[in-house]
């Protein structure tokens, strides 16, 4: 009696690769959460997480970039110490930083959609500097909108105070993160050439 076995792929190679890359970027954002700086104007500390959000959108595109940040939020919610300063738990998703955290998947998806002009990834060498910077400015606007709304809700702040402590206080740091992300993307393109 002869028995034949055939290989069956339950998940295609492309899906497995994309999932692995999404997990890698989720871990990167979690690592960036440990790099914090006090912000004298805001109760929310400056972290490098947004740099990871930008890079996830640029390198993974809108679908997998957004998925990587959903994975990041899920990991933090179940107890992985991936939120600001190594914090974790569902409480972080309803606290003063909740608006920022919930905005990350949307911001990564928006950055990816602008950079890649849709869901299909394109060669980053063909992406102009204005498109790259513009995508990150859009991502920042999404993060600020939800972050300010979350701060206003959780801390009972008025609109002017919420914008001051939730957005204006972070503009210099975000400009540096955008510059860093552009530098990383451009140096990666040069190294690949």
ABEGO torsion letter per residue (X at the ends): XBBBBBBBBABBAAAAAAAAAAAAAAAAAAAAAABBBBBAABABBBBAAAAAAAAAAAAAEAAAAAAAAAAAAAAAAAGBBABBGGBBEAAAAABAAAAAAAAAAAAAAAAAAAAAGEABBBBAAABBAAAAAAAAAAAAAAAAAAAAAAAAAAAGBBAAAAAAAAAAAAAAAAAAAAAAAAAAAAAAAAAAX
